[in-house]
Amino acid sequence: MTQFSFPKLAIEAGNLACRRGGRLIFEGLAFRLGTGEAIALTGRNGAGKSSLLAMLCGRLRPDAGTIRIDGAPEIAPIELSHVVGHRDGLKTALTAQENLAFAQALLGDVALSPAEALAVVGLPHVAALPVGYLSAGQRRRVALARLLVSRRPFWLLDEPMSALDLAAQDMLSGLMRAHLADGGAILAATHGPLGLDGARELRIGP
């Protein structure tokens, strides 16, 4: 992977509140995520971790508060973010390489080729296979390979270690460390360790 450095940007969230089905999930949530920083988003099931990620990527409007990019206030966070949700979001009839090529064409700012990204996540041999034929762990690695085909400074990840074996978890931790070293930033909803020294914890709920 070539040397690259992201510009100095930060996501700033202030006094966020979220209601789902009329019920208050959280309120008064504030944080800043800047260059080279990682935040582990924790909390019990239903605390609102996935809802917060949905707010950051524009799929859900906060009931109160603000979300902005410090350094590029005219740009929405989703335009500078990679999002990998709890579900993989892959087209099962398309091959692994076709899924990554589609993501790259959609997101722009080309980084690695789909073939190179699959090699990095240890799956060069599945490039021509429809992802519907792959195991849960392999599909997860294909989804994570989307992080590598286009350059975006913010990685918003929902349970990124889900379905990964220990070797694949170590691989992902290495990719996240490299992203932080390039000046990227990571917000990951998680119930377990991310393998990132210095990651801050942002806990939602008790």
VOMIRO-954601 format. One record per residue (C-alpha): residue in one letter; x, y, z. Coordinates in steps of 0.001 Angstrom, whole numbers, padded with zeros to 6 digits, always signed. Layout:
N
AXYZ...
***
This chain:
206
M+000000+000000+000000T+001360+003394-000996Q+002173+006185+001426F-000745+008552+001818S-001783+011207+004298F-005319+012447+004851P-006010+016164+005477K-006661+017319+009027L-010403+016950+009498A-012651+016020+012398I-016231+014920+012938E-017815+017040+015648A-021075+015893+017229G-022828+018057+019785N-025729+017348+022139L-027166+014526+020016A-030454+012905+020928C-032199+009912+019397R-035757+008610+019666R-036926+005364+018101G-040597+004442+018125G-041284+007402+020401R-038792+006171+023021L-035757+008238+023994I-032668+006115+023277F-029981+008627+024223E-029511+012372+024634G-026727+014875+025308L-024180+012831+023365A-021122+014796+022235F-017727+013816+020849R-014973+014844+018444L-013192+012363+016178G-010113+013769+014492T-006942+012868+012652G-005317+009646+013794E-007953+008964+016456A-010037+005878+017173I-013172+005641+019287A-014635+002357+020521L-018383+002905+020786T-019728+000662+023541G-023007+000011+025314R-025513-002744+025850N-027729-004025+023037G-030337-001402+022169A-028330+001472+023648G-028216+003265+020295K-024792+002416+018870S-026109+001515+015428S-028464+004495+015538L-025530+006836+016124L-023690+005362+013138A-026866+005806+011068M-026937+009478+012066L-023320+009977+011046C-023890+008425+007629G-027130+010353+007018R-029613+007476+007215L-031178+008799+010425R-031797+012378+011514P-030944+013252+015114D-033853+014450+017225A-031563+017120+018632G-027995+018274+018232T-025570+018812+015376I-023067+016829+013312R-020446+018656+011245I-017011+018294+009706D-014427+020608+011255G-012174+021626+008372A-014857+021145+005698P-018159+022335+007212E-019902+022383+003825I-019398+018628+003407A-021621+016003+005057P-019790+013319+007058I-021046+010539+004739E-019156+012089+001808L-015887+011497+003657S-016745+008180+005289H-016621+004470+004679V-019494+002656+006388V-019444-001068+007120G-022632-002050+008882H-023509-005087+010951R-024905-006564+007736D-022390-006890+004941G-024367-005009+002284L-023047-007149-000568K-024883-008193-003728T-024917-011981-003435A-025292-012585-007182L-022193-010502-007969T-018678-011831-007574A-016405-010548-004844Q-014461-008539-007418E-017646-007114-008957N-018912-006011-005550L-015675-004140-004890A-015570-002649-008389F-019128-001352-007879A-018173+000203-004526Q-015099+001813-006029A-017060+003294-008930L-019678+004635-006513L-017269+006120-003975G-014485+007370-006261D-010999+008456-005104V-009455+005174-006216A-006935+003484-003911L-006291-000255-004328S-007804-002250-007172P-010455-004837-006221A-007934-007631-006830E-005329-005931-004639A-007867-005324-001859L-008932-008976-001897A-005291-010030-001650V-004803-007784+001399V-007743-009417+003215G-006494-012885+002270L-009097-013714-000363P-007445-013520-003812H-008858-016964-004636V-012520-015894-004305A-012400-012943-006720A-014498-014674-009396L-016972-016338-007010P-020450-014926-006314V-020410-013793-002699G-023536-015851-002070Y-021249-018911-002201L-018888-017599+000476S-018857-018307+004200A-019978-015639+006677G-016370-014862+007555Q-015350-014571+003911R-018277-012271+003151R-017277-010110+006094R-013742-009828+004736V-015076-008855+001296A-017187-006153+002958L-014141-004902+004844A-012127-004866+001609R-014365-001963+000529L-012381+000138+002992L-009342-000311+000762V-010637+000374-002756S-011380+004077-002180R-009717+006615+000101R-011967+008089+002747P-010674+009485+006053F-013451+008303+008385W-014219+004623+008926L-017608+004056+010609L-017794+000400+011569D-020559-001604+013233E-019180-004689+015004P-016269-004968+012537M-014887-008145+014150S-018177-010016+013704A-017793-013448+012013L-013994-013088+011782D-011621-015762+013065L-008587-014761+015137A-006284-014436+012122A-008774-012211+010309Q-009271-010114+013465D-005509-009543+013614M-005541-008605+009908L-008308-006055+010487S-006533-004576+013507G-003458-004110+011296L-005520-002364+008614M-007044-000048+011206R-003622+000809+012637A-002339+001609+009138H-005382+003811+008489L-004752+005752+011697A-001071+006136+010803D-002157+007703+007486G-004171+010312+009379G-007510+008544+009115A-009990+008152+011963I-012188+005280+013147L-015448+005054+015083A-016349+001420+015733A-019350+000080+017609T-018063-002979+019405H-018625-005419+022242G-014997-006560+022212P-011447-005234+021831L-010361-003636+018558G-006659-004286+018975L-005908-000546+018896D-003723+000966+021603G-004942+004383+022635A-008509+004005+021352R-010920+006082+023445E-014165+004602+024735L-017466+006333+024138R-020126+004518+026106I-023828+005025+025447G-026141+004316+028353P-025295+002883+031784
***
